Amino acid sequence: MLAASTLPLAYTTQSSHRGLAQCKPGLTPCQHRARKLLPATRVGLDERMESQPAAPAWQHLQHKHTQQQPPHQQAAIQPEVPQIFDYEHFPRVDLPMLAYFPLGVALAFSRVLLWVLCIAIDLPVFRNRNVVDAYLALLGVKVTWHNLHLLPKGFHVMVSNHTNCGDLMALFTLPQRYIHLISPAIPAKAMNTQNLPVVLRPAVLDTYDAIAAESAESSSASPVHLFPEGAMTNGAGMLQFSRGFTKFSRPGTPVVPVALKTHIPWGIRTHTLTSSFALNLLLYSFCPQVHIEAVVLPPMVQGQGDGGAHEGEGRGAFVKRVQGAIAEHLNVPITDVTIHQKRQMMREYEKKRRGA
């Protein structure tokens, strides 16, 4: 269990340097509201890294940029930091949590066993609605959907932000069975399950081509869901969306943004920047109840909408517009951080932690 304060992703309102995690300008009004975020503290992290010879690349960039500014301008570019990754699982411990702890540990291991059994047994009964509801209740997961009437009837692509390892279970409660694109790194046994409430497929180019072909043949092809960020944050901000979903959504395909918010008691952080999936799942299962709230936003079509304002819209601009709708609803900033940069941060942090 990592005991450290949150590592900030530094960005400034004026920067031309690549690699800085700065808020995207011009997407939605949420970026202006991002200025209300309080600067993150570096206490604790700096104390651990103080003796290390090297600092992450983004720190060097920020330091260099600050040094080059005239003194009267330096105050204006102090970083405002969305803390999108956590470094400790239990930021506070009180008496009710201590009293619950033995029960929580027992629930955690029991629920993880249920996860494993569901995948290992893989029976058709697991697609029965009553069984799914009972299964989620045993796992302590409550799902609330809003605006389900906005979901298109035919083929469409659903995209959402990603804040917890159990976000996928929100799809378990929908009447339609979605294809969910997931990391090809997961075990083959999990990928090949046939009776989950969702169909798991690896997020690779071959899958994209297959989905594009299926949707071209039939307008009633199974809808697709994915997390375009490619990794989890703590919900205080968003990673950059990838453009992957535009590779298999044919012209005119509705893309449905969904804003996810997870409510967890005691402020427990079920995952940190470097925690493993197994630990994430264990801590997720430790919680007495996890409430996933999903809000369906109006579907979008590339090049359409707003009275022709998006005519000729490119893939990149469309992806930004879709992500901007989610960020606007959640009132969080979109950072410049990508999944690849997050992986680099993980490696840097682990290297510093081992050397501390």
PLY file of the C-alpha trace (Angstrom):
ply
format ascii 1.0
element vertex 356
property float x
property float y
property float z
element edge 355
property int vertex1
property int vertex2
end_header
0.00 0.00 0.00
1.58 3.25 -1.08
1.67 5.98 1.54
2.24 9.26 -0.23
0.46 12.45 -1.10
-1.02 12.88 -4.54
1.51 13.51 -7.31
0.47 16.59 -9.27
0.40 16.73 -13.02
1.80 20.21 -13.57
0.40 22.41 -16.24
0.35 26.12 -16.86
-2.01 28.40 -18.66
0.84 29.57 -20.90
3.07 26.89 -22.35
4.28 25.71 -25.70
6.19 22.76 -24.29
5.02 19.30 -25.24
4.49 16.88 -22.38
3.04 19.36 -19.89
-0.32 18.27 -18.56
-2.22 21.45 -19.28
-5.91 21.97 -19.58
-7.21 21.92 -23.16
-8.29 25.40 -24.26
-11.32 26.11 -26.36
-13.13 22.81 -25.97
-15.87 23.56 -23.49
-16.54 25.98 -20.62
-15.35 23.31 -18.18
-11.76 24.30 -18.94
-12.43 27.81 -17.61
-13.93 26.37 -14.45
-10.78 24.28 -14.00
-9.13 27.44 -12.65
-11.15 26.96 -9.49
-9.07 23.88 -8.62
-6.67 24.51 -5.78
-3.00 23.91 -6.48
-2.01 20.42 -5.41
0.46 19.96 -2.60
3.80 18.34 -3.23
4.50 17.76 0.47
5.54 14.16 1.09
6.39 13.36 -2.53
9.12 15.99 -2.67
10.47 14.78 0.66
10.83 11.25 -0.76
12.32 12.40 -4.06
14.55 15.08 -2.59
17.62 12.85 -2.52
17.15 11.51 -6.02
19.44 12.83 -8.79
16.78 13.07 -11.49
13.21 14.29 -11.65
10.44 13.40 -14.13
10.60 15.15 -17.48
7.51 17.27 -16.82
9.19 18.75 -13.74
12.23 19.82 -15.77
10.02 21.40 -18.41
8.03 23.37 -15.86
11.20 24.54 -14.04
12.86 25.62 -17.29
9.75 27.44 -18.45
9.40 29.29 -15.14
13.06 30.33 -15.13
12.72 31.87 -18.58
9.84 34.15 -17.55
10.39 37.71 -16.27
9.81 38.02 -12.49
6.59 40.00 -12.95
5.13 37.15 -15.07
6.15 34.18 -12.91
3.30 34.64 -10.43
0.79 34.47 -13.27
1.90 31.02 -14.42
1.85 29.15 -11.15
0.49 25.68 -11.97
-3.08 24.80 -11.20
-3.08 21.07 -10.85
-5.89 18.55 -11.31
-4.94 15.61 -9.10
-5.98 12.83 -11.44
-3.95 10.04 -9.82
-3.84 8.97 -6.18
-0.94 7.49 -4.23
-2.63 6.17 -1.11
-5.70 3.97 -0.73
-6.90 5.22 2.66
-6.42 9.01 2.93
-8.23 8.99 6.27
-9.17 6.32 8.80
-11.85 6.84 11.42
-13.52 4.67 14.04
-16.43 3.50 11.84
-13.94 2.32 9.22
-11.84 0.52 11.83
-14.96 -1.21 13.13
-15.93 -2.23 9.59
-12.43 -3.40 8.61
-12.72 -7.12 9.62
-16.06 -7.43 7.81
-14.65 -5.54 4.82
-11.72 -7.94 4.51
-14.06 -10.94 4.61
-16.33 -9.35 1.99
-13.37 -8.47 -0.22
-12.09 -12.03 -0.50
-15.61 -13.47 -0.85
-16.50 -11.05 -3.63
-13.24 -11.60 -5.51
-14.05 -15.32 -5.39
-17.45 -14.54 -6.93
-15.74 -12.62 -9.74
-13.44 -15.56 -10.46
-16.23 -18.16 -10.28
-18.44 -16.20 -12.65
-15.68 -16.19 -15.29
-14.53 -19.75 -14.63
-17.98 -21.38 -14.69
-19.33 -19.20 -17.55
-22.90 -20.50 -17.50
-25.74 -19.12 -19.68
-27.69 -18.33 -16.51
-25.35 -15.40 -15.91
-27.15 -13.51 -18.68
-30.48 -13.76 -16.89
-31.58 -10.34 -15.65
-32.61 -11.54 -12.17
-29.33 -13.41 -11.76
-27.36 -10.33 -12.83
-29.21 -8.15 -10.32
-28.54 -10.65 -7.53
-24.90 -10.94 -8.57
-24.37 -7.18 -8.42
-26.10 -7.01 -5.03
-23.70 -9.64 -3.67
-20.78 -7.66 -5.04
-22.11 -4.53 -3.33
-22.52 -2.67 -6.62
-25.44 -0.32 -7.26
-25.91 1.15 -10.74
-28.08 4.15 -11.58
-28.63 5.18 -15.20
-30.00 8.54 -16.32
-31.42 9.47 -19.74
-31.61 5.94 -21.11
-34.18 7.21 -23.60
-31.30 8.88 -25.48
-29.73 5.54 -26.44
-30.17 4.83 -30.18
-31.99 1.66 -31.18
-29.52 0.43 -33.82
-25.75 0.17 -33.99
-23.92 2.87 -32.07
-20.71 3.46 -30.16
-20.80 4.33 -26.46
-17.76 6.02 -24.90
-17.22 6.98 -21.27
-14.64 8.17 -18.80
-12.92 5.55 -16.64
-12.49 5.97 -12.87
-12.69 2.48 -11.35
-12.04 -1.17 -12.16
-15.76 -1.93 -11.79
-17.03 0.67 -14.28
-17.76 -2.06 -16.80
-20.50 -3.45 -14.56
-22.66 -0.45 -15.38
-23.24 -2.15 -18.76
-24.50 -5.31 -17.03
-27.78 -3.57 -16.23
-28.61 -2.36 -19.76
-31.24 -4.13 -21.89
-28.86 -4.24 -24.89
-25.81 -6.49 -24.84
-22.74 -4.43 -25.70
-19.41 -5.43 -27.16
-16.81 -4.02 -24.79
-13.30 -3.36 -26.10
-10.75 -4.25 -23.48
-6.98 -4.51 -23.16
-5.61 -7.58 -24.97
-3.37 -8.12 -21.93
-6.18 -9.65 -19.84
-6.12 -13.46 -19.41
-7.48 -15.45 -22.35
-10.00 -17.24 -20.08
-11.64 -13.91 -19.24
-11.54 -12.71 -22.84
-13.19 -15.90 -24.13
-16.16 -15.96 -21.78
-19.43 -16.39 -23.66
-22.08 -15.64 -21.04
-21.18 -12.37 -19.40
-23.77 -9.60 -19.80
-21.23 -8.01 -22.19
-19.10 -9.47 -25.00
-15.38 -8.89 -24.43
-13.14 -8.27 -27.41
-9.50 -7.10 -27.54
-8.96 -3.47 -28.49
-6.76 -4.19 -31.52
-6.94 -3.26 -35.22
-8.31 -6.66 -36.25
-11.24 -6.13 -33.89
-11.85 -2.66 -35.29
-11.96 -4.06 -38.83
-14.35 -6.85 -37.79
-16.71 -4.40 -36.07
-16.66 -2.07 -39.08
-17.56 -4.98 -41.36
-20.35 -6.20 -39.05
-21.91 -2.77 -38.72
-21.74 -2.24 -42.49
-23.63 -5.47 -43.12
-26.39 -4.81 -40.58
-27.74 -1.71 -38.86
-28.75 -3.97 -35.96
-25.19 -5.08 -35.20
-24.32 -5.15 -31.49
-23.43 -1.71 -30.12
-19.88 -1.14 -28.90
-18.56 0.37 -25.68
-15.03 1.44 -24.79
-13.01 3.69 -22.49
-11.08 5.95 -24.90
-8.79 7.20 -22.12
-7.26 3.73 -22.04
-6.60 3.91 -18.30
-8.18 5.01 -15.04
-8.03 8.36 -13.27
-9.48 9.29 -9.89
-12.25 11.31 -11.56
-10.81 14.78 -10.89
-9.76 15.16 -14.53
-9.51 13.19 -17.74
-6.75 11.68 -19.84
-6.77 12.41 -23.54
-9.23 10.30 -25.54
-7.70 8.16 -28.27
-9.19 8.22 -31.76
-9.62 4.45 -31.91
-13.41 4.45 -31.97
-13.44 6.54 -35.15
-11.70 3.70 -36.98
-14.72 1.40 -36.87
-17.66 3.82 -36.71
-18.86 4.28 -40.27
-20.12 7.70 -41.46
-23.36 8.61 -39.73
-22.79 6.30 -36.76
-24.08 7.83 -33.51
-21.46 8.12 -30.79
-23.01 8.28 -27.32
-21.00 10.04 -24.58
-21.64 8.66 -21.08
-20.45 10.45 -17.95
-19.55 8.04 -15.14
-19.24 8.98 -11.50
-18.48 6.52 -8.71
-19.54 7.07 -5.10
-17.39 5.20 -2.55
-17.67 5.54 1.25
-14.95 6.96 3.48
-13.14 8.39 0.47
-11.42 5.04 -0.14
-9.19 5.11 -3.22
-9.73 1.74 -4.83
-6.75 2.27 -7.14
-3.57 4.32 -7.25
-1.21 5.18 -10.07
0.84 2.01 -9.67
-1.47 -0.47 -7.93
-2.11 -3.81 -9.65
-5.48 -4.89 -11.03
-5.67 -7.62 -8.38
-5.24 -5.08 -5.58
-7.69 -2.70 -7.25
-10.29 -5.45 -7.42
-9.68 -6.45 -3.80
-10.12 -2.88 -2.53
-13.15 -2.33 -4.75
-14.68 -5.45 -3.20
-13.71 -4.26 0.30
-16.14 -1.33 0.11
-19.55 -1.94 1.71
-21.22 -0.54 -1.41
-20.08 1.15 -4.60
-22.60 3.31 -6.40
-21.98 3.83 -10.14
-23.91 6.73 -11.60
-24.07 6.85 -15.41
-25.53 9.75 -17.37
-26.28 9.29 -21.06
-25.59 12.48 -23.01
-27.09 13.36 -26.41
-25.63 11.22 -29.23
-23.20 12.90 -31.61
-22.39 12.25 -35.27
-19.15 13.36 -36.89
-19.70 16.39 -39.10
-23.28 16.90 -37.96
-25.10 19.02 -35.38
-25.37 22.62 -34.21
-26.99 23.79 -37.43
-24.15 22.69 -39.69
-21.41 24.19 -37.51
-19.48 20.90 -37.60
-19.60 20.31 -41.34
-16.28 18.93 -42.56
-15.26 18.00 -39.02
-12.15 15.83 -38.83
-11.65 12.80 -36.61
-9.53 14.64 -34.08
-11.98 17.50 -33.71
-14.87 15.07 -33.34
-13.10 13.11 -30.61
-12.41 16.35 -28.74
-16.05 17.38 -29.05
-17.24 14.04 -27.66
-14.81 14.16 -24.75
-15.62 17.80 -24.13
-19.29 16.92 -23.60
-18.37 14.41 -20.87
-15.92 16.80 -19.20
-18.48 19.60 -19.31
-21.12 17.45 -17.63
-18.73 16.26 -14.92
-17.22 19.73 -14.53
-13.66 18.40 -14.74
-10.71 19.47 -16.91
-9.22 17.54 -19.80
-5.45 17.24 -19.36
-2.84 16.74 -22.07
-1.78 13.47 -20.44
-2.14 10.36 -22.63
-2.15 6.70 -21.67
1.46 6.46 -22.86
2.52 9.33 -20.62
0.73 7.75 -17.69
2.73 4.56 -18.23
5.91 6.60 -18.26
4.88 8.25 -14.99
4.25 4.83 -13.48
7.74 3.68 -14.43
9.32 6.87 -13.10
7.44 6.70 -9.82
8.26 3.03 -9.25
11.92 3.76 -9.97
11.93 6.61 -7.45
10.07 4.54 -4.86
12.48 1.62 -5.13
15.43 3.97 -4.79
13.99 5.82 -1.80
0 1
1 2
2 3
3 4
4 5
5 6
6 7
7 8
8 9
9 10
10 11
11 12
12 13
13 14
14 15
15 16
16 17
17 18
18 19
19 20
20 21
21 22
22 23
23 24
24 25
25 26
26 27
27 28
28 29
29 30
30 31
31 32
32 33
33 34
34 35
35 36
36 37
37 38
38 39
39 40
40 41
41 42
42 43
43 44
44 45
45 46
46 47
47 48
48 49
49 50
50 51
51 52
52 53
53 54
54 55
55 56
56 57
57 58
58 59
59 60
60 61
61 62
62 63
63 64
64 65
65 66
66 67
67 68
68 69
69 70
70 71
71 72
72 73
73 74
74 75
75 76
76 77
77 78
78 79
79 80
80 81
81 82
82 83
83 84
84 85
85 86
86 87
87 88
88 89
89 90
90 91
91 92
92 93
93 94
94 95
95 96
96 97
97 98
98 99
99 100
100 101
101 102
102 103
103 104
104 105
105 106
106 107
107 108
108 109
109 110
110 111
111 112
112 113
113 114
114 115
115 116
116 117
117 118
118 119
119 120
120 121
121 122
122 123
123 124
124 125
125 126
126 127
127 128
128 129
129 130
130 131
131 132
132 133
133 134
134 135
135 136
136 137
137 138
138 139
139 140
140 141
141 142
142 143
143 144
144 145
145 146
146 147
147 148
148 149
149 150
150 151
151 152
152 153
153 154
154 155
155 156
156 157
157 158
158 159
159 160
160 161
161 162
162 163
163 164
164 165
165 166
166 167
167 168
168 169
169 170
170 171
171 172
172 173
173 174
174 175
175 176
176 177
177 178
178 179
179 180
180 181
181 182
182 183
183 184
184 185
185 186
186 187
187 188
188 189
189 190
190 191
191 192
192 193
193 194
194 195
195 196
196 197
197 198
198 199
199 200
200 201
201 202
202 203
203 204
204 205
205 206
206 207
207 208
208 209
209 210
210 211
211 212
212 213
213 214
214 215
215 216
216 217
217 218
218 219
219 220
220 221
221 222
222 223
223 224
224 225
225 226
226 227
227 228
228 229
229 230
230 231
231 232
232 233
233 234
234 235
235 236
236 237
237 238
238 239
239 240
240 241
241 242
242 243
243 244
244 245
245 246
246 247
247 248
248 249
249 250
250 251
251 252
252 253
253 254
254 255
255 256
256 257
257 258
258 259
259 260
260 261
261 262
262 263
263 264
264 265
265 266
266 267
267 268
268 269
269 270
270 271
271 272
272 273
273 274
274 275
275 276
276 277
277 278
278 279
279 280
280 281
281 282
282 283
283 284
284 285
285 286
286 287
287 288
288 289
289 290
290 291
291 292
292 293
293 294
294 295
295 296
296 297
297 298
298 299
299 300
300 301
301 302
302 303
303 304
304 305
305 306
306 307
307 308
308 309
309 310
310 311
311 312
312 313
313 314
314 315
315 316
316 317
317 318
318 319
319 320
320 321
321 322
322 323
323 324
324 325
325 326
326 327
327 328
328 329
329 330
330 331
331 332
332 333
333 334
334 335
335 336
336 337
337 338
338 339
339 340
340 341
341 342
342 343
343 344
344 345
345 346
346 347
347 348
348 349
349 350
350 351
351 352
352 353
353 354
354 355
